[in-house]
Amino acid sequence: MLVGLARTSTVEQEAGLEAQVRDLKAYGCDEIYQEQVSSVGERLQLDAAIKSLRQGDKLVVTKLDRLARSVRHLGDLLETLEAKGAGLVILSMGGQQVDTTTATGKMMLNVMASVAQFEREMMLERQKEGIAKAKAEGKYNGRKPTAMAKSEAALSLVKSGMPKVKVCEQLGISMASLYRCLAT
């Protein structure tokens, strides 16, 4: 059985999710799990997709970045799939389709995942260098703190007896940001 997984990082990326679902259906996936969450957080649909896999099944994703956040995470996922007797298919990886049920597919995946992680680390390094240079030239002040601008409203709502979760929802801030506002 082919089990598809479609993921976007945010709810606003609806078109991207629809395109992934379309591609997974075209490939012949029997079941498709969908999630709109960051790859860093809890991945309930990924967990459900893996749990549904049986011996000989394949987990199918459109691109590697829809599945794993790092080479280590990918390795952990591959170990889990192997333990279940399942494989992984990536429909588009560097213009190629990769299937880990073949030796060539496993090798290509490992090489491409390492290159992708290297590129990401280089991009972050260049970004840090650019920020440091801009700061040295006085051109970079960072992102304006959005939560602290709402600290008076947050304090007022909490004092009025509104639950902190509701305050966060109403102001569009995280619980951590709320506590920082209340500490000032």
N, C-alpha and C positions, 0 to 999 in steps of 0.2 A: 504494500500500500504506500502511496505517496502522500505525505503529510506536509502541507505548506505552512509557512510562517511569514506573515507580513507585519512590518513594524515601521512606525514613524516616531520621531522624538516628541512631536507636539500634536495636539488636536487640530491645529491650523493646517497641517499637511495632509488634508483629506484627499486631495488629488493624487499625491504620492502613494498613499495607502491603496486607493482604488486601482492605480496602475499596477502595483505589486500583486493585488488579488487577481486582476485580469491575467497577468503573466503566469501566475501559479495555476489558475484554472486552465489556461491554454496548454500548460505543460502536462496537465492531467492529474493534478492533485485531487485526492478523494476527500480530504478534509483540509480546511484552511483555518488557522488560528490567526487572529488579528490583535495587535496591541498598539497603543499610542502612548508610549512611555520612553523615557530616557534609557539608554542601554546600561546606565550606571545603577539605576534603582532596581526595585523588585520586578521581576519579569514573570508574572503569573501565567500568561499565555504561552510563553516559551516553556515553562515548567509543565504546563498541561500538554503541550505538543509532544514533548519528550516522553512524558508519562504514557501517552497513547501509543507510542511506537512499540512494535513487536519485532521479533526475529525476521530479517529480510526487508523490513520497511526502510524508507528513506525520508529524512527531513529535507525539505526543499525551501531554499530562500532565493530571492532574486539577486542579492548582492551580499558580500561578506559583512559589510558594515551594518546590515540589518540584523545580524545575528550576534556577533561578538564584539567586545570593546577592546580586547587586547589579545596578543598571542597566547598569553597564559590562560585567559578565559576561553579562547578557542580550543586550546589543548584540553582543558577540563571538559568542555562540551563533547569533544571528539572521544575522550575516554568513556564518558557516559554512554554515548551512542554505540561505541564498540562493545561495551559490556552488555548492552541490550541486543547486540547482533544487528544493529541498524547502521545505515550510512547517511552521508550528507551530500546533497547536490546543491551547488551554487550556480544559478543560471547564467550570471554574467560576472566573470572575474577576469579583468584584464582582457576583455573581448572573447574569453574562452568560457566554456561550461566545464565545471569541475565536479567530479563524482568520486568521493572518497572510498568507494567500494573497489576501486582499482588502484594499483600501486602508483601509476602515473598521476592519478588524481590526488592521492595523498601527498606525493612529493610536490606537485604544483601548488597545492593549498598551503603547505608549510612555507614554501619559498615566497609566495605572494603575500601571505599573512605577515611574514617578517619584513618584507619590503614596505607594506602598508604601515606597519608600526614604526619603522624607521622614518618614513615620510612624515608621519604625524609628529614624531619627536623632533624632527628637524624644523617643522613648521612652528612648533611651540618654542623652540630655541630662538628662531628668527624673530618671533613675536616678542619674546622677552628682551632681546637685544634692541628691537625697535622701540619698545616702551622705555627702556633704560636711556636710550639716546634722546627720546622726546622729553623725558623728565629732566635730563641734564641741560637741555636747551630751553627748559621752562614751557614747553608746548603741551605737556601731558599732565592732567590733574586727576585722571581716573574717572570712573563713572560717578555721576552725582548720586549721593545716597538717597534712595527713594523712600525707604522706611523711616528714616530719621525726620524727614520732612512731614511725616504723618504722626509724629510722636505725641503732639498735643491732642489730636483726635483719638489716638489709641488710648491715651491716659484717661480722657474724658469718658470714652465708651466703657472701659474697664471699671471706672469708678461708678458708672451708672448701673453696674451689675450685669452687663452683657458678658456671656461666657467668652473666654479668650479665643476659642475656636471660631466663634461667630465674628469677633473683632477682626481676626485675620482674614476671614472670607470677605467681610465688608470692605476692608481697606486694601485687600490684595497684597498682603504681606505674609511672610512665613512666621511660624511660632517663635523661632529664634530671633527674628527681627523685632517681634513684639516685645520679647523679654529685654532686648537691648534698649528699646524705646522706654520701657518702664524703669530701667535702671538709671536713666539720666535724670 
